[in-house]
Amino acid sequence: MRVEIWSDIACPWCYIGKARFEKGLARFAHRDEVEVVHRSFELDPGRAKGDRALVVDMLAAKYGRTREEAASMEANVADNARAEGLGYRVEGRDHGSTFDIHRLLHLAKARGRQDELLTLAYRANFAEERSVFDDEVLVALAVEAGLDAGEARAVLADSEAYADDVRADEREASELGANAVPFFVLDRRYGISGGQPSEVFVQALEQAWKDHRATALTPVGGDAAACDADGACEVPRAD
């Protein structure tokens, strides 16, 4: 069974939601049979590369609040993150375009290291004093996740590398009606919006699994001669 998660590195509820989903998944009896795929979503797609601002200042401008009010908003989110055992810095974090991060995550997906890089990127952005909007930081994170430094640099240097993959994910999110993240799609049957409590994920996984199994094909007639994916065909023996 597949679970697809649309998220953005700049989204604190995606950071929290990932932790809550993973706690729910850990309690799910069939967790070893669940494939988790992370998909791209940009909260600020129009922001240019290099256009960076402090998160508190960005929030104050976006929502028409004072800087103190914006800092209070961040502190409330930080309380939720810490309740999940996550680090969270209220002051000093910056905000920028996440397009390059998503492109790098697609490289990581192709190399089987997507979740590792996403986890490291979230931690760097929200808990550590490392800006994920700096190419050298992204290369360092890629290496920590098990990727090749040269390959990561090449992707960041080529603005079109994996760009189509990012846009395809975003287009699919729109087609599914997802206009906010995190957005979880279970077996293309159930959609969960937001950083829900882990209990919600457990219930949804169990229901999706039940429906997934209910629609599985039932073999009829036993085995018979066939050709496999490698083109090898069985030759029935004469009686």
N, C-alpha and C positions, 0 to 999 in steps of 0.2 A: 504494500500500500504506500502511496506517495503523499507526502505533505509538502506543499509549496508555500514559501513564506516571502511575501513582498515586503521590503523594508528599506530604510535609508540610514546610513551611518550617522547622520545628523539628528536622527529622531531618538529622543530619550526613551520613549515608550516602546520603540523597537528593541532597544537595549534591554529594558526591563521585561518586555514580552518574550524575548528569546529565552531569558532565564526561567521565566514562569512556564513556558512551553516545555523546556527541557526537564523541569521538575515533574510536570505532568507526564511526559513521555517516559521518564524513569519509572513511573508507577504503572505504566501500561504493560500488561502481560505479554503482548506481542511486539514489544518495542524493537526487537532484533529484525523484524520483518517490515519495518517502516523505513522508507527512503525519504530523507529530508533534502529538499532543494531550495536554495535561497535565490530570490529573484530581485531584480533592480527596480527601484522607485526613487525618484528625486523630489524632495520637498521644495527645492528652490532651483528648478531646471533652467531658469533664465540667468542665473548668476554666472558671471564669467570667471574663468580660471584666474587666480591671483586676487580676486576681489574678496577680501577677508575682513571680518569685523568681530569684535567680542560678542559672545552669545547674549550677554545681558543687554548690551546696547542694541543688538539686532531685535531682540524681543520687545524692548521698550519702544522702538520705532515702529515695529510691525503692528503692535497692539495698542499703540497710543497710550502707553503707561509711563510712569516715571521710572527712573533707573532702580529706585528702591523697590517699587512694586514688581518690576521684572525680576529682581534678585530674589524677592519673596516667592515668586512663581517657581523659580529654579530650585529654591530650598525645599518647596513642597515635593517636587519631583525627586529631589535627592533623597528625601525621607523614604519614598517608595522604593528607590533603588537600593538603599542601604538595608531595607527590610528584607530584600531578596539576597543579601550578602554581597552586593555589588558596590564597588567604589564609585564615588561621584564628586567631582569638583564643581562647586557653584561659580567661583570666580576664576578668571584667567583663561577660560576655554574660548576658542575661536570658532567661527562659522565661515564656511565657504562652499564652493562648488564640489559636489561629491561625484561628479561624472567620472573622473579618473579613478576614483576608488572602486566604483562599480565595474569599470573596464578591467581593473586588476583582479577583482573578484571573479570575473569570468575566466581569466587566465587560470586562477587558482582552481576553479571548477573543472577546467579541462585537465588539470594535473592532479585532481583528486584531493585538493587541499583547501577547498572553499570554506568549510566551517572553521578550520583552523585560522585562516586569515581574517574571517569576519569577527571571530572572538577577539583576536588580538587588536583589530582596528577599533572595535567598540571600547575595549579597555583603554587603549591609547587616547581615544577621543574624550571619554567621560571620566576616567579615573587617574590617568597619568598626565604628566606635563609634557606631552608630545603632540604636536599638531599633525593630524592626518591630512592636512592640506599642503604639506611640504613633501615634495617628491622624494627627498632623501629619507624621510621618516617612512614613507610608504615602501621604499625599497628595503629598508631595514626590517619592517614588519613582514614583508614578503619572504625574506630570508628566514626569519624566525618561524614562519609558517611552513617552511620546507621547500620554498621555490628558489629558482636560480636567480641570482642578483642581475646578471646580464639580461636574462629574458624579461625580468620585471622592468628594467630600465628601458628596454626596447619597446615594450608596450606603452609606457608612459611617454616616450618620445614620439610615438606615432599616434596622433590624435584619432585616427580611424580604427586602430586596433581594438577589436571587440566592441566598437561603437554600435554596430548593427545589433549585437546581442543585447546590449543595454536598452536600446530603443524598442526592440521586439518585446522585451519583458514589460516595458512601460506601456506599450500599445496593448498588450494582453491584459494588463491590470485595468486599463480603461474599458476594455471590452467586457471584463467581468464585473464592472461597476465599482471597482475599488478606487475611491478618491481620498483615502486616508490610509496610513500605515501605523502599526504592522497589520497585515492582512494575511490570514492563514487559509489555505484551501486544502481540504482533506479529501483525497481520492476524487477530486473534481465533483464532489457531491455536497460538501458542507463548507461554508465560509464563516470565518470568525474574525471580527474586526476589533482591533485594539489589544492592549496588554492585559488580557483577562486573567483572573486567578487560575492557578494551576489546576484546580478542581474542574473548571470548565473544559480545559483541554483533555483531561482524563475522560470526562463524559463524552466529549465529541469524538475522541479516538475510539472509544468503545463502540459508539453507535456507527461510526464510519466503518469500523472493522466488521461489525455484524452485517452491515449492508454489502460490504465488499465480498464477504464470504458467501452471502446469499445469492449473489449474482455470478459466482464462479461456475464454470462449465462442469457438468456432470458427465464423466466418461460413460459411454454406452458401447457394448459389444467387445470389450477387451482390446488387447493389442492386435495389430495387423501389419502387414508389410507396408513400409513407407520409406520416404527419402528424407534424410536429415539436412540441416542447414549447410553442411559441407558438401552436399551433392552426392553423398554415398547412399545408395539404394539397396534395400534388402532384396534378396532373390529367394522367393519361397522355394522350399525343397519339395521335390516331387514325392508323393506318398508311395 
